[in-house]
Amino acid sequence: MRAKMRLMGFRGAAVKPLNEEAAAELGAELLGEAIVFGVGGLCLYLEYARQAGQARRREEEQAATLRDLRDRLQRLQDELDALAGRR
């Protein structure tokens, strides 16, 4: 209860002790909210990691395609130079 009062902005307020039933209910509510928050945070992290992985794979594919095109262009340039040298 003290933690809840601090979160709401009450600093020096005196808090009466809770009975056992109210304390258990408040603890269960706090635990439930913590679990929901934790699962939500985990989902956000996993989605971020998935998106980052996809972006990295896409960049690697683009880099490989660019290297392949450069190699093809170099081979064509070499063939053109060889044909021009024969004439």
N, C-alpha and C positions, 0 to 999 in steps of 0.2 A: 504494500500500500504506500509505503514511503517513496518507493521508486516511481509509482504512478503519480504521486503528488509532485515529485520533482520534475517529471516529464511535463506536467501541466503548468509548471512555472511557480509553484508554491514552495518556497525554500524553508522557512523556519516554522512552518505550521506543525502543531502537535497533532499526532495521529493516534486515535484510540486503537488499541489492538483489536483485530478482527476475530470473530469466532471461527471455529475450525471449518465450518461449512462454507462461510463466505471466503475464507482464505483459499480453500480447495477450489472453489468456483473461479476465483480471480486467477489462481495459478493455472488452471486448465485453460482459461481464456487466453492468458498470456502465452502459454505453450502452443495453443492452436494458431494464434496469430504469428508466432515465430516460425512455425512449420510452414504456414502458407507463404510467408515472406521468403523463407529459405528456398522453397520449391520454385517460387516465381523468379528469384535471383538466379537459381541454377538454370532454369529454362532460358533466361536472357543470355547467360554466359554460353550455354550450349549452342544457341542460335548464332551468337556472334562468332564462335569458333567455327561453326559450319560455313557461315558466309565468308569468313577469312580464308578457309581452306579452298572454297570454290574460287575465290578471286585469285589465290595463289596458283591453282591449277590452270585457270584461264590465262594468266600471265605467262606461265611456263609453256603452254601450248602456242601462244602467240610468239614467244621468243624462238621456239623450235621452228615454227613456220617461217619466221623471218630469216633464221639461219639457213633453212633449206632454200628459200628464194635467193638469198645471196650466193649460195653455192651454185645454184643453177645459172644465175646471171654470170658468175665468174667462168663457168664452163662454156657458156655461149660466147662470152667475150674471147676466151682462149681459142674457140673454134673459128670465130670471125677473124682473129689475128692470124691464125694458121692459114685460112683461106686467102686472106689479103696478101700474105707472104708468098704464096704460090704464084701469084700473078705477076 
